[in-house]
Amino acid sequence: MSTQVYLLTGYLGSGKTTLLQKMLTHLRAQDSKVVVVMNEMGEEDIDGEQLQGFGFPVKKLLDGCICCSIRGEMTESLKEIITSIQPDKILIETTGVADPVDVIDGLTHPELYESIELKGIITVVDASRFSELNSRFQSTSALVKTIRNQVKYADLLLVNKIDMTADDALEKVKRKLSELNPHAPVHLTIQSDMDLHTLLTVTRLPDHVAAQGEAVSHVPVQKSIGRMSAVDRLKQSLGLRTSSPSLFNSIETFSYPFAGPVDGARFEDFLYSLPKNVYRAKGYVLFHGREELISFQHTDNQVHLFPFENHGPKMVAVFIGEGMNRDKMIADLEKCY
């Protein structure tokens, strides 16, 4: 019997991890044998720490995007998981800048092809930011292409954060989603909350059509396990165009380990002052006068801080963006102590 694979995609901060947590709560009650595969672009794993308490194995793929530079690592990891654990389901949460078509290419490796069944691509859309991210005037062409592909190739669209979106803006988002993907069912949500039975019965759309008119349900089998070539890695390090351009080539990440507790008000001001080219900030920090760790999430001008009782995660901040001024950001962080 094939292992069912669910692919969760969507841009940074759209609500994928929140949805994943709800899915795991539902599946734990059903006593399902589940493995989670988490992809983080940086060297530090933040979201994976929050999934440890569900009792399911979590495989972390760090420091790269599974749609390009560590696609081969994903393939090898899935082979190992299927052989050693034989789970009923594998839930894959991609990094926010992953192109789902490239991820499917990694899932269709010959050694995996008969072992897994891709149940569907579930794309979480941040309704409050979609129009801006989809604009060629406000985003890079690579980002726009990825955002649109995440919608175009979805089998189910979860339109999240509708409580933070004006009615007229939400209608505009829905029209654009229907234009990009007229086939996938659309569910409007707050905090990624929807009927989990409906979600888990998602199926691949047989008449799904790619931009070039090719059926996505017949993605060619990948012929080899591929990482970014040595030449492409050298080109990327020199800032040159690689032979396989993708958004990951322009997205950068870095992590900052905290030396000790920081001032809560100053740190919150720091998060709100981050420039637009910092797409995502997240991590764990300790505030002066507080005993519990604080888990923080930043997306554009949205900042969320909440206590995290588990003292296991180390105090670290992870930033994802393009053209970030690391020296200035670190200098501003140093002022928070």
C-alpha positions, 0 to 999 in steps of 0.5 A: 500500500502506497504512503499518502503524501500531502504537500503544504505550500504557500508564501512565507507567513501565510499560515502553513505551520498553523494548518499543519499543527491542526492536521496533526491534532486531528490525525493523532486522534485517529491514531494514524502513523504520520511523519512530518517533513519540514523544510527551512531555508536557514541553518536553524529550525524554528517551526519544527520545534513547535511540532515535537509535542505531537508525538510524530517523527519530524524530519528537518531539511535545513539550509536550502529549498527542497524545490532546488538546492536540496531536492536530492536530500528530500528524495533520499529522506523520503526513501529512508522514511518509507523503508524504516517507518512505513507511515500511512501519511507523510506531511511535507511543509515546504519553505515559503519560496518553493515552487510546487512543480519542482517539488513534485519533480523530486517526489516522482523519482523512480525509487519513490514513484510506486511507493507514494501517492500524492494526495494533493497540493494544499496551498495556503494564501495570505489574503491580506498580502496576496495582491501586493505579493502578486504585483509585478510593480511591488515584487520581483518577477521570480517571486511573482512567478512562484506565488502564482505557481503555488496557486496555479498548481494547487488542488485545494486553496485555503484563503487565510487571514480573511479577518485581516482583509477588507471585503473589497480586497478579499473579493479581488483576491478571490477573482485573481485566484479563480483566474489562476486556478479555476478548478481547485476548491477554495476555503476561506479561513481564519488562523487556517481553521477548516474542516480537516476531513475535507482537507485530508480527502483532497485529491489531485485534479485530473484536468489540472492544466499548467501554464504551457497547457501540460497536465500537471498530473503527468509530471515526468519522472525525475531521472536522477537525484540532483543537487545544485551543480558545483558550477551553479553553486560557484556562480551563485556565490559570485552573484552570477546567474545559474543555469537553473534560475529560481527564487531561491537564488535570490532569497537569503537567510541568516540567523542571530543567536541571542547572547542573553535576555533582551528588553521586550519593548525595544525588541518589539520595536525592532521587529516593527521597524524591519524593512520591506525586503525582510520577508520573514523573521521568527525565533525564540527570545527571552525578555528581561523579567520573564521566565518563559521563552517568547516565540515570535513571528514577523511578516511584513508589519504583522508581529506576533509574540506568545509565551513558549513554555518549552525551554528546549529551543535555543534563543535565536532569530532567523531572518529571510529576505532579499538584499538584507543589510545584516550589519545594520540589523545586527547592530539594531539587535545589539541595542535591544539588550 
